[in-house]
Amino acid sequence: MSLLEVTQLRKVYATRFAGSQVQALRSVTFSVEPGEFVAIMGESGSGKTTLLNILAALDRPTGGEVKLNGRNLQSIGDHELATFRRENLGFVFQDFNLLDTFSVRDNILLPMVLSGCNYHQMEARLHPIAEKLGIAGLLEKFPYEISGGQKQRTAVARALITNPSIILADEPTGALDSRAADSLMGLFSRINADGQTILMVTHSTKAASAAKRVLFIKDGEVFHQLYRGNMGSDEMFENISNTLTVLMMGGERHA
């Protein structure tokens, strides 16, 4: 069974004065298997952010369904959603979303604190992850004392700390310089190699070339998908670039 199943997903927004409607998602269908690393790409306004918000249970679809581990997200009541997200989803954002008044340690442990875990459980999870991500020496520092790359590693550690079913990453390299971005994508690849499922929205061809599969969204639909297979990073980069060119020039849909 697929870890994530998206079927005939639609999202329609009414304008402020309800005089017209905007269809952000038309009929999106795809699945993600356990252990996959999938990137989602598309031009601004293509619907990829709306899609990510629905997958994160931050927004409700107009039609269709999303299942995670066989559970339909639309069946989860509002009172249970926060707990469901905390237990099943890890989030990595472009702007890190760290609390400046919390140390690196406390930022990472926050999801476990909210879940009511005890101190020994938290420490047992924290140190292996901090070591793996190269931030063990930063745990007592505050976000304003560390670099952008270190902030994003802290955010990744926070996403991993609850052992989520899937990590949802929204433009994770968007606020990083090229060196820090390359380092983060290398980290994502290593995490994925250990079995963590990752779904990432990105504008960056370089970042997407680290994924095992790339979904291209256009006009609220899956336009095309590209599998890495045996391709190296350079070949993957070239194929993504070529597909984006076709997409921008109005090529035919090949989902």
NUKEZA-527652 format. One record per residue: residue in three letters; residue number from 1; x, y, z of N, C-alpha, C in turn. Coordinates in steps of 0.05 Angstrom, whole numbers. Layout:
residu	num	n.c1	n.c2	n.c3	ca.c1	ca.c2	ca.c3	c.c1	c.c2	c.c3
ALA	NUM	X	Y	Z	X	Y	Z	X	Y	Z
...
END
This chain:
residu	num	n.c1	n.c2	n.c3	ca.c1	ca.c2	ca.c3	c.c1	c.c2	c.c3
MET	1	17	-24	0	0	0	0	17	25	0
SER	2	9	44	-16	24	70	-17	22	84	10
LEU	3	43	99	17	43	115	41	24	138	38
LEU	4	26	152	15	9	175	10	-6	171	-16
GLU	5	-33	174	-16	-49	170	-39	-66	196	-44
VAL	6	-62	208	-67	-77	232	-74	-94	225	-98
THR	7	-120	229	-96	-138	220	-117	-158	242	-125
GLN	8	-156	249	-151	-175	268	-163	-179	293	-145
LEU	9	-157	304	-136	-158	326	-117	-165	352	-131
ARG	10	-184	367	-120	-193	393	-131	-194	413	-109
LYS	11	-187	438	-116	-190	460	-97	-199	485	-112
VAL	12	-222	496	-103	-233	520	-116	-236	541	-94
TYR	13	-225	565	-100	-227	588	-82	-247	608	-93
ALA	14	-264	618	-77	-282	640	-85	-267	667	-81
THR	15	-271	686	-98	-258	712	-95	-271	726	-72
ARG	16	-259	748	-63	-269	763	-40	-298	770	-42
PHE	17	-307	778	-65	-335	787	-69	-352	764	-80
ALA	18	-341	740	-81	-356	716	-91	-367	719	-119
GLY	19	-355	737	-134	-365	741	-161	-354	722	-181
SER	20	-331	709	-173	-319	689	-191	-304	669	-174
GLN	21	-294	648	-186	-280	628	-172	-253	622	-186
VAL	22	-233	614	-170	-207	607	-180	-202	578	-174
GLN	23	-196	563	-195	-191	534	-191	-161	530	-188
ALA	24	-152	526	-163	-124	522	-158	-114	494	-165
LEU	25	-131	474	-159	-125	447	-166	-148	435	-182
ARG	26	-142	421	-204	-164	412	-221	-170	382	-217
SER	27	-150	366	-220	-154	337	-217	-127	324	-213
VAL	28	-116	327	-189	-89	318	-183	-90	289	-171
THR	29	-76	271	-184	-75	243	-175	-46	234	-176
PHE	30	-36	224	-154	-10	212	-152	-7	197	-126
SER	31	14	181	-123	19	168	-98	48	169	-91
VAL	32	55	166	-66	82	166	-57	86	140	-41
GLU	33	107	125	-48	113	100	-34	131	105	-10
PRO	34	131	87	9	149	90	32	178	91	23
GLY	35	193	111	33	221	113	27	227	129	2
GLU	36	207	140	-11	211	157	-35	221	185	-27
PHE	37	234	198	-46	241	226	-44	230	240	-69
VAL	38	208	254	-66	194	266	-88	195	296	-87
ALA	39	201	308	-109	201	338	-112	177	346	-129
ILE	40	165	368	-121	143	379	-137	152	406	-148
MET	41	149	410	-174	158	435	-187	135	446	-203
GLY	42	137	472	-209	117	485	-226	120	515	-223
GLU	43	110	530	-243	112	559	-242	95	570	-219
SER	44	100	595	-212	84	608	-191	55	608	-201
GLY	45	36	601	-183	8	600	-190	0	573	-202
SER	46	18	554	-203	11	528	-215	-6	510	-196
GLY	47	-6	517	-170	-22	501	-151	-5	485	-132
LYS	48	21	486	-134	38	468	-117	36	476	-87
THR	49	35	501	-81	33	509	-53	5	501	-41
THR	50	-16	505	-57	-42	495	-48	-42	465	-43
LEU	51	-29	451	-61	-27	422	-58	-13	415	-32
LEU	52	10	428	-27	25	422	-2	8	428	22
ASN	53	-7	450	22	-23	457	45	-45	436	50
ILE	54	-56	425	29	-76	404	33	-63	378	43
LEU	55	-40	372	33	-25	348	43	-18	351	72
ALA	56	-13	376	80	-6	381	108	-30	384	126
ALA	57	-54	380	115	-79	383	130	-82	411	141
LEU	58	-71	430	127	-74	458	134	-97	471	119
ASP	59	-106	457	98	-129	466	82	-145	442	73
ARG	60	-170	446	67	-188	425	59	-193	426	29
PRO	61	-194	404	15	-199	404	-14	-229	408	-19
THR	62	-234	418	-44	-262	420	-53	-273	393	-61
GLY	63	-255	376	-72	-263	349	-80	-239	331	-81
GLY	64	-244	305	-84	-223	286	-83	-215	279	-55
GLU	65	-193	263	-52	-185	255	-26	-154	252	-23
VAL	66	-145	254	1	-117	249	8	-117	228	30
LYS	67	-102	207	26	-99	186	47	-69	184	55
LEU	68	-64	184	81	-37	179	92	-39	155	109
ASN	69	-22	134	102	-23	109	117	-52	97	117
GLY	70	-66	102	94	-93	91	92	-115	107	104
ARG	71	-108	129	118	-128	145	132	-135	170	115
ASN	72	-160	174	110	-169	197	95	-167	222	112
LEU	73	-151	241	103	-147	266	119	-173	281	123
GLN	74	-192	279	104	-216	294	107	-234	283	129
SER	75	-228	259	138	-245	247	159	-235	255	187
ILE	76	-213	269	188	-202	277	214	-214	303	223
GLY	77	-226	303	247	-239	327	257	-219	348	265
ASP	78	-229	373	265	-211	396	271	-197	393	298
HIS	79	-211	381	318	-199	378	344	-176	359	345
GLU	80	-174	341	325	-153	320	324	-131	327	305
LEU	81	-135	347	288	-115	353	267	-87	359	277
ALA	82	-85	376	298	-59	384	308	-44	359	318
THR	83	-57	341	332	-44	317	341	-36	299	318
PHE	84	-53	297	298	-47	281	274	-22	291	260
ARG	85	-21	318	256	2	330	243	28	324	259
ARG	86	26	328	285	50	325	302	60	296	302
GLU	87	42	277	300	50	249	301	57	237	274
ASN	88	49	249	253	53	237	226	69	253	206
LEU	89	70	279	211	83	297	191	106	312	203
GLY	90	127	315	188	149	333	195	150	355	175
PHE	91	155	380	184	154	403	167	181	417	166
VAL	92	189	425	142	213	442	138	205	465	120
PHE	93	208	490	130	199	513	115	223	530	105
GLN	94	216	546	85	237	564	73	249	582	94
ASP	95	232	594	112	242	613	131	247	602	158
PHE	96	251	575	160	259	560	183	238	558	205
ASN	97	223	579	210	202	579	231	212	570	258
LEU	98	236	580	266	247	575	292	239	597	312
LEU	99	237	590	337	231	610	358	257	622	369
ASP	100	261	648	365	286	660	373	291	660	403
THR	101	270	658	419	273	657	448	278	629	459
PHE	102	278	610	441	284	582	448	312	575	438
SER	103	327	559	453	353	549	444	348	529	421
VAL	104	370	523	407	368	502	386	357	476	398
ARG	105	366	468	421	356	444	434	325	446	438
ASP	106	316	468	449	287	471	455	270	472	429
ASN	107	281	485	408	267	486	383	263	457	372
ILE	108	284	441	373	283	414	363	263	397	379
LEU	109	264	400	405	247	383	423	218	392	425
LEU	110	211	415	414	185	426	418	162	407	410
PRO	111	164	393	387	142	374	381	138	352	401
MET	112	161	343	413	159	322	433	148	333	459
VAL	113	155	358	466	144	370	490	113	372	487
LEU	114	104	381	464	75	384	459	61	357	459
SER	115	76	336	453	64	309	454	64	297	482
GLY	116	77	311	501	78	301	528	99	279	533
CYS	117	119	278	517	141	258	521	157	266	545
ASN	118	169	245	558	185	251	582	214	258	574
TYR	119	228	268	593	256	278	588	274	257	576
HIS	120	273	233	587	291	212	577	285	204	548
GLN	121	259	204	541	251	198	513	263	220	495
MET	122	260	245	503	269	267	486	299	267	483
GLU	123	314	262	504	343	262	502	353	238	485
ALA	124	339	216	487	347	192	472	343	197	442
ARG	125	323	213	434	319	219	406	337	242	397
LEU	126	341	262	414	355	286	406	384	281	398
HIS	127	400	268	414	429	267	409	437	252	383
PRO	128	425	229	377	432	216	352	425	234	327
ILE	129	402	248	328	395	265	306	413	289	304
ALA	130	419	301	326	437	325	326	465	317	316
GLU	131	475	294	324	501	285	314	500	280	284
LYS	132	478	267	275	476	260	246	474	286	229
LEU	133	462	307	240	458	331	224	481	351	229
GLY	134	500	344	245	523	361	249	518	386	266
ILE	135	498	385	284	492	408	300	493	402	330
ALA	136	507	380	338	508	373	366	522	395	383
GLY	137	541	409	370	555	430	385	540	456	386
LEU	138	516	457	375	501	482	374	476	482	391
LEU	139	472	461	406	446	457	420	440	478	440
GLU	140	460	491	452	454	512	472	454	540	460
LYS	141	459	542	434	458	568	421	429	575	414
PHE	142	425	600	406	399	610	398	399	614	368
PRO	143	376	614	355	375	617	326	390	641	315
TYR	144	389	664	330	402	688	320	433	686	322
GLU	145	443	665	334	472	661	337	483	642	316
ILE	146	467	630	299	477	610	280	470	618	252
SER	147	483	605	232	480	612	204	453	601	193
GLY	148	447	610	169	423	601	156	423	571	151
GLY	149	446	560	143	447	531	139	444	516	165
GLN	150	455	526	186	451	514	213	423	516	222
LYS	151	410	538	217	381	541	223	365	520	209
GLN	152	371	516	183	355	496	168	360	468	178
ARG	153	385	462	186	391	436	198	375	432	224
THR	154	373	454	239	357	453	264	328	447	257
ALA	155	318	460	236	290	455	228	286	426	219
VAL	156	306	415	205	305	387	196	305	369	220
ALA	157	321	375	240	322	359	264	295	359	278
ARG	158	282	383	279	256	386	291	235	369	276
ALA	159	238	368	250	220	352	233	223	322	238
LEU	160	248	314	243	254	286	246	249	275	274
ILE	161	248	292	294	248	284	322	225	266	330
THR	162	202	269	316	179	252	323	177	227	305
ASN	163	198	222	289	198	199	271	173	199	253
PRO	164	169	220	237	145	223	222	143	203	199
SER	165	118	199	190	114	182	166	126	195	141
ILE	166	123	221	140	133	236	116	142	264	124
ILE	167	163	274	112	171	302	115	161	318	92
LEU	168	148	340	97	138	358	77	156	383	78
ALA	169	170	388	57	189	410	56	180	431	35
ASP	170	177	456	44	168	478	27	191	497	21
GLU	171	202	495	-3	224	512	-12	247	512	9
PRO	172	257	488	17	276	487	39	303	501	33
THR	173	310	505	8	335	518	1	331	547	-6
GLY	174	306	557	-5	300	584	-15	315	606	-1
ALA	175	321	603	25	334	625	40	364	619	44
LEU	176	375	599	30	403	591	34	420	599	10
ASP	177	446	604	15	465	608	-7	470	581	-20
SER	178	484	581	-42	487	556	-58	502	534	-43
ARG	179	522	542	-28	537	522	-13	520	509	9
ALA	180	505	525	24	487	514	45	465	498	32
ALA	181	455	506	9	434	492	-5	444	464	-13
ASP	182	468	463	-25	479	437	-33	483	419	-9
SER	183	492	431	13	496	415	37	469	404	48
LEU	184	448	420	47	422	411	56	411	389	39
MET	185	415	391	12	405	370	-5	420	344	-2
GLY	186	446	347	4	461	323	10	451	310	36
LEU	187	444	326	55	432	316	80	405	303	75
PHE	188	388	315	59	363	303	52	367	275	39
SER	189	386	274	21	392	248	7	400	227	27
ARG	190	417	234	47	425	215	67	402	206	85
ILE	191	386	225	92	362	219	109	344	200	93
ASN	192	340	206	68	323	189	51	335	161	48
ALA	193	361	160	45	374	134	43	370	117	68
ASP	194	365	130	90	360	115	115	331	107	118
GLY	195	314	114	97	287	105	97	266	126	101
GLN	196	274	151	106	254	172	111	242	182	84
THR	197	215	182	83	201	192	60	200	222	61
ILE	198	205	234	37	207	264	35	191	273	11
LEU	199	174	293	15	160	307	-7	167	336	-5
MET	200	179	347	-27	190	373	-26	179	390	-49
VAL	201	169	414	-43	162	434	-63	186	452	-67
THR	202	194	457	-92	217	474	-97	216	487	-124
HIS	203	228	511	-126	232	524	-152	260	517	-163
SER	204	277	505	-146	305	501	-153	309	475	-168
THR	205	319	478	-193	326	454	-209	348	438	-195
LYS	206	367	452	-183	389	439	-169	379	423	-146
ALA	207	361	434	-130	350	419	-107	333	396	-117
ALA	208	317	400	-137	300	378	-147	316	355	-159
SER	209	340	361	-169	357	340	-181	367	320	-160
ALA	210	363	326	-134	371	307	-113	349	287	-108
ALA	211	324	292	-118	302	274	-113	303	249	-130
LYS	212	287	230	-122	285	205	-138	263	208	-160
ARG	213	244	226	-155	223	230	-174	214	259	-173
VAL	214	208	271	-196	198	299	-196	171	300	-210
LEU	215	152	312	-195	125	317	-207	124	346	-216
PHE	216	115	350	-240	112	377	-251	82	385	-251
ILE	217	76	407	-238	48	416	-236	44	440	-255
LYS	218	23	439	-270	16	462	-288	-14	466	-288
ASP	219	-23	490	-284	-52	497	-285	-68	478	-267
GLY	220	-57	471	-243	-72	455	-224	-73	426	-230
GLU	221	-56	416	-248	-56	387	-255	-27	377	-256
VAL	222	-24	351	-254	2	338	-258	8	338	-288
PHE	223	27	353	-296	34	356	-324	52	333	-334
HIS	224	70	325	-317	90	305	-324	104	295	-299
GLN	225	116	272	-299	133	264	-278	159	251	-289
LEU	226	180	255	-274	206	246	-283	219	229	-262
TYR	227	227	204	-269	240	186	-250	270	187	-253
ARG	228	284	187	-231	313	188	-232	324	162	-244
GLY	229	315	139	-235	326	114	-245	356	113	-240
ASN	230	371	109	-261	401	107	-259	414	133	-266
MET	231	399	154	-269	411	180	-277	428	191	-254
GLY	232	450	203	-261	466	218	-242	454	246	-238
SER	233	465	262	-220	454	288	-214	455	307	-238
ASP	234	477	306	-253	479	324	-276	458	317	-298
GLU	235	454	292	-303	435	283	-323	406	290	-313
MET	236	402	285	-287	376	292	-276	370	322	-278
PHE	237	390	338	-272	388	367	-274	380	375	-302
GLU	238	394	363	-322	388	370	-350	360	362	-358
ASN	239	351	339	-350	324	330	-357	303	347	-343
ILE	240	307	355	-319	288	373	-305	287	399	-320
SER	241	310	410	-327	311	436	-341	296	434	-368
ASN	242	300	413	-382	286	409	-408	256	407	-404
THR	243	248	393	-383	219	390	-378	207	417	-370
LEU	244	221	433	-354	211	459	-347	208	477	-371
THR	245	227	475	-390	225	491	-414	200	484	-430
VAL	246	195	458	-433	171	449	-447	146	459	-433
LEU	247	146	457	-406	123	465	-390	117	495	-394
MET	248	138	512	-394	135	540	-397	126	548	-425
MET	249	133	531	-444	126	537	-472	99	525	-480
GLY	250	85	513	-460	58	503	-465	57	477	-479
GLY	251	76	459	-472	76	432	-484	53	415	-475
GLU	252	50	392	-487	28	375	-480	32	361	-453
ARG	253	10	354	-440	11	341	-414	17	312	-417
HIS	254	36	302	-401	44	274	-401	46	264	-372
ALA	255	23	261	-359	23	253	-331	27	223	-328
END
